[in-house]
């Protein structure tokens, strides 16, 4: 049964600070600029990170508290459009992402080994263990950090 290392949990928790460092010094126009019309701006990525971390916050807790819970997928493009990501406050979004990551990391560090065996059923991906959800979101933060770095190169 896979269990994350202390280093993996630390990396998961540190992602918001890496993102904060990556956007330091960028002005409003740079945060808002899209590299292409169908790409997200850095602002939109920041808001997405906060919203998506709400989902993992809930997924971790459902898996731990409930027996084989349903893990609802969400349409990130619809969220970005319908929740007006282009106008939301990027500082608030980053602070939300940071706070949720810290809370999640603290919870994950406290778990006994057998907790990582617990599973939920994702509406699109099927059965996922707690470890599967964790590694998905560990990668998710790193993917968006790289996305931000790529957008910065085009500014």
N, C-alpha and C positions, 0 to 999 in steps of 0.2 A: 504494500500500500504506500503510495507516494505521500510524503509529507514535505512541506517547504522547509528550506534551510533558513536559519536566522538571517543570512545574507539576502535571500530572496525577499523576505518580509521587510528588511531594511530598504532594499531597492524599491519595493512597492511604496513604502512610506515616503521615501525621498523624492519621488517623481515630481510632486508639486514644487519643491524647491528648485529642482533642475529646470522646470518650466519657467518659474519666476526669474531665474538667472538668464534664461534664453530670451526673455522678452524685456529685460531691464533696459531702459533707455529708449525704447520704442515710443514714438508719439502716436496720438490718436489716429492720424491718417494711415500710419503703417499698420496699426492693429486692424484697421477697417479694410485695407486693400486686399482684394482677391487676386491671386495670380492668374486666374482665368475665370470667366463668367460662371462656370459651374463648380468651381472650387470654393472651399470655405476660407474665409479670412482667419487671421490669428484670433480675433475676437470671437468668432463663431466656434473655433476649436476650444477656446477656454470655456465658453458657456456649455458646450457639449460635454466637456470633461466633468464639470460640476453635475450636470444632469445625469450622465451615465454612472457617476459614482453613487448617486442616489439609488440606482437600480442594484448595483453590487452590494451596497449597504443592506438593502432589503433582502437580496438573494442569500447572502451569507447567513443572515439571521433566520430566514425561513428554513434553510437547509438544516441549521442547527436546532431549531425549535420544533419544527413540524416533521411529520413522517412523509417523505417523498412529495414535497410540495411542488406545485406548478410554478415555474419560473417564466413569467410573461416576457416575451420579446417586445421590443419597441422599435418603431420606425424612426430612426434618427433624422432622416430628411424631413419627415413631417413635423417632428419636434422643432427642428431648426427653423422651418418656415412658419409654422403656426404659433410658436412661442417667440417669434421675432428675435432670433439670436443676434441679428445685425444691430439691434438697438439696446441689448442688455448690457449691464455694467460688467466689464471684464474683471475688474478688481474683486467684485462680489463673487463672481464665478470662481476665480482662482482661490479665494478664501474658503468658499464652500468645498471645493475639491480638496484643499489642504486639510480642513477640519474632518471631513468624512474619511479621508485616507488615514489620518492619525487615529481616529476612533476605530476604524476597521483593523488597522495594524495592531492596536492594543488588544482587541478581541482575539485576533488570530494568534498572537503570542501566548495567550492564556489557555489555549485549547489543549486538551489531552490528545494523544496520538490517534485514538480511535475516532475522534470527531471528524477527522479528514476522510473517513470512509462514507460519511453520510452523503446522500444524493437527493437531487431534485430532478424534475422533468422539465426541461426547457421546451417551450412551445415550438421552436424551430430546430434545435440541436439535439433533442432527445435527452436521455439520462446524462447528468453531469454530477460528478462528485464535487465536494467542497474544494478539493485540490484543483479540479478542472476549472472551476469558476475563478479561483484565485489566479491561476496561471494565465487565463484568458485576460484578466484585468491587469495583471503585471505587464503583459505584452501590450495591452491597449494603451496604457500611459506612455510606454516607450515609442509606440507607433506614432502617437500624436506629438511627442517631443520631436521626433524626426520630421514630421510634417511641418511643424513650426520652423525648424531649421531650414527646410527646403523653401518655405514661403519667404523667409528672411533673405535668402539668396536672390530672390526675384524682386525685392523692393528697390 
